[in-house]
């Protein structure tokens, strides 16, 4: 569960996600797995690994669910 402590990590408000990172977060939020997302974006799953890792790092997230929740709460991705 997200709380103010988790969002405190981003208190400066400067988190910028690339287009691919936003795509990954968006499709993950809708329940697609890596293979389905890569197929939808017409890229390989290996190519998708970089934006996955980068998005998680920028959002200081330990997993995809946490990255999705933070991105939505920070207003970086709309569902």
Backbone as JSON, one array per atom type, in Angstrom:
{
  "sequence": "XXXXXXXXXXXXXXXXXXXXXXXXXXXXXXXXXXXXXXXXXXXXXXXXXXXXXXXXXXXXXXXXXXXXXXXXXXXXXXX",
  "N": [[0.84, -1.18, 0.0], [0.52, 2.19, -0.81], [1.86, 5.02, 0.82], [2.29, 8.17, 2.52], [4.98, 8.23, 3.15], [6.23, 6.7, 1.16], [5.73, 8.28, -1.06], [7.12, 10.47, -0.29], [9.69, 10.06, -1.07], [9.75, 11.14, -3.55], [9.52, 13.85, -3.29], [10.58, 16.1, -4.5], [9.31, 16.18, -6.85], [10.22, 15.77, -9.42], [10.12, 13.59, -11.63], [10.61, 12.01, -14.51], [9.34, 10.16, -17.09], [10.18, 8.22, -19.93], [8.66, 7.84, -23.19], [8.43, 5.08, -23.82], [8.74, 3.99, -21.28], [6.46, 4.98, -20.02], [4.56, 3.7, -21.63], [5.05, 1.02, -20.91], [4.36, 1.08, -18.15], [1.66, 1.85, -18.34], [0.43, -0.29, -19.86], [1.05, -2.39, -18.15], [-0.43, -1.69, -15.93], [-2.92, -2.22, -16.89], [-2.93, -4.91, -16.82], [-1.44, -6.51, -18.59], [1.19, -8.82, -19.41], [4.83, -9.02, -19.7], [5.46, -10.19, -22.21], [3.09, -9.81, -23.67], [2.99, -7.01, -23.64], [5.35, -6.32, -25.02], [4.72, -7.44, -27.49], [2.51, -5.86, -28.18], [3.78, -3.39, -28.45], [5.37, -3.9, -30.54], [8.03, -4.78, -30.23], [10.91, -6.64, -29.06], [10.96, -8.84, -26.18], [13.38, -8.63, -24.91], [14.23, -6.08, -25.66], [12.39, -4.61, -24.29], [13.23, -4.84, -21.69], [15.03, -2.79, -20.86], [13.49, -0.26, -20.65], [11.78, -1.16, -18.64], [13.42, -1.66, -16.39], [14.5, 0.91, -16.1], [12.25, 2.54, -15.62], [11.37, 1.5, -13.16], [13.59, 2.12, -11.58], [13.66, 4.96, -11.72], [11.29, 5.53, -10.43], [11.79, 4.52, -8.0], [10.93, 1.97, -7.29], [10.24, -1.31, -6.16], [9.03, -3.33, -7.52], [6.86, -4.13, -10.31], [4.15, -3.59, -9.71], [4.35, -1.69, -7.67], [5.65, 0.33, -9.07], [3.7, 1.02, -10.97], [1.64, 1.95, -9.27], [2.89, 4.18, -8.03], [3.47, 5.76, -10.3], [0.9, 6.39, -11.19], [-0.16, 7.76, -8.95], [1.58, 9.92, -8.88], [0.81, 11.21, -11.11], [1.9, 10.62, -13.57], [1.05, 8.78, -15.38], [-2.0, 8.14, -16.9], [-4.96, 6.3, -16.36]],
  "CA": [[0.0, 0.0, 0.0], [1.28, 3.44, -0.85], [1.6, 5.98, 1.89], [3.02, 9.43, 2.33], [6.41, 7.93, 3.23], [6.7, 6.25, -0.15], [5.7, 9.42, -1.97], [8.12, 11.41, 0.2], [10.89, 9.81, -1.88], [9.63, 11.92, -4.78], [9.02, 15.15, -2.88], [11.01, 17.16, -5.41], [8.35, 16.18, -7.95], [10.86, 15.68, -10.72], [10.26, 12.24, -12.16], [10.23, 12.05, -15.92], [9.39, 8.86, -17.74], [10.19, 8.27, -21.39], [7.45, 7.29, -23.81], [8.42, 3.62, -23.65], [8.52, 3.71, -19.87], [5.03, 5.23, -19.79], [3.84, 2.61, -22.28], [5.19, -0.16, -20.07], [3.56, 1.28, -16.94], [0.24, 1.86, -18.72], [-0.04, -1.63, -20.21], [1.15, -3.21, -16.94], [-1.58, -1.33, -15.1], [-4.11, -2.88, -17.47], [-2.83, -6.35, -16.6], [-0.66, -7.25, -19.58], [2.51, -9.24, -18.98], [5.92, -8.5, -20.53], [5.34, -10.7, -23.58], [1.97, -9.12, -24.3], [3.36, -5.6, -23.83], [6.33, -6.28, -26.11], [3.98, -7.71, -28.73], [1.68, -4.68, -28.47], [4.67, -2.31, -28.85], [6.14, -4.4, -31.7], [9.44, -4.89, -29.88], [11.19, -7.91, -28.39], [10.94, -8.75, -24.72], [14.71, -8.16, -24.5], [14.24, -4.63, -25.85], [11.53, -4.04, -23.25], [13.89, -4.91, -20.38], [15.64, -1.51, -20.47], [12.51, 0.67, -20.08], [11.24, -1.71, -17.4], [14.4, -1.38, -15.32], [14.63, 2.35, -15.97], [11.04, 3.08, -14.97], [11.4, 1.1, -11.75], [14.65, 2.89, -10.91], [13.24, 6.36, -11.59], [10.19, 5.59, -9.47], [12.27, 3.9, -6.76], [9.97, 0.9, -7.05], [10.83, -2.64, -6.06], [8.37, -4.24, -8.45], [5.99, -3.47, -11.28], [2.94, -3.08, -9.06], [4.71, -0.46, -6.97], [5.94, 1.33, -10.11], [2.41, 1.45, -11.52], [0.94, 2.75, -8.27], [3.58, 5.47, -7.89], [3.3, 6.54, -11.53], [-0.47, 6.9, -11.22], [-0.31, 8.76, -7.89], [2.37, 11.11, -9.25], [0.2, 11.81, -12.29], [2.75, 10.39, -14.73], [0.31, 7.92, -16.29], [-3.46, 8.14, -16.68], [-5.62, 5.03, -16.72]],
  "C": [[0.89, 1.24, 0.0], [0.9, 4.33, 0.32], [2.44, 7.21, 1.66], [4.52, 9.21, 2.4], [6.97, 7.5, 1.89], [6.73, 7.42, -1.13], [6.71, 10.49, -1.56], [9.43, 11.26, -0.58], [10.91, 10.7, -3.11], [9.17, 13.35, -4.48], [9.45, 16.28, -3.78], [10.11, 17.24, -6.64], [8.94, 16.04, -9.33], [11.12, 14.22, -11.07], [9.75, 12.31, -13.58], [10.41, 10.66, -16.51], [9.4, 9.06, -19.25], [8.87, 7.7, -21.91], [7.34, 5.8, -23.63], [8.17, 3.23, -22.21], [7.05, 3.91, -19.51], [4.18, 4.13, -20.41], [3.86, 1.36, -21.41], [4.31, -0.05, -18.82], [2.07, 1.19, -17.27], [-0.27, 0.44, -18.99], [0.06, -2.58, -19.02], [-0.04, -2.95, -16.03], [-2.86, -2.0, -15.6], [-4.02, -4.4, -17.41], [-2.06, -7.16, -17.62], [0.68, -7.65, -18.99], [3.56, -8.75, -19.97], [5.81, -8.94, -21.99], [4.22, -9.98, -24.32], [2.29, -7.65, -24.57], [4.34, -5.47, -24.99], [5.65, -6.5, -27.45], [3.16, -6.49, -29.14], [2.54, -3.52, -28.98], [5.54, -2.68, -30.05], [7.65, -4.35, -31.44], [9.65, -6.25, -29.2], [11.11, -7.72, -26.88], [12.3, -8.29, -24.2], [14.81, -6.64, -24.62], [13.42, -3.94, -24.76], [12.21, -4.02, -21.89], [14.47, -3.57, -19.94], [14.6, -0.52, -19.93], [11.87, 0.16, -18.79], [12.16, -1.35, -16.24], [14.51, 0.12, -15.05], [13.44, 2.96, -15.25], [11.02, 2.74, -13.49], [12.44, 1.91, -10.98], [14.22, 4.34, -10.69], [12.16, 6.53, -10.52], [10.57, 5.01, -8.11], [11.3, 2.8, -6.32], [10.68, -0.45, -7.03], [10.23, -3.62, -7.05], [7.43, -3.44, -9.36], [4.76, -2.88, -10.63], [3.22, -1.76, -8.35], [5.0, 0.65, -7.97], [4.65, 1.88, -10.7], [1.7, 2.37, -10.52], [1.58, 4.13, -8.11], [3.37, 6.35, -9.11], [1.91, 7.15, -11.6], [-0.64, 8.0, -10.18], [0.46, 10.05, -8.2], [1.83, 11.79, -10.5], [1.03, 11.63, -13.56], [2.06, 9.56, -15.8], [-1.16, 8.0, -15.92], [-4.02, 6.82, -17.13], [-7.01, 5.29, -17.21]]
}
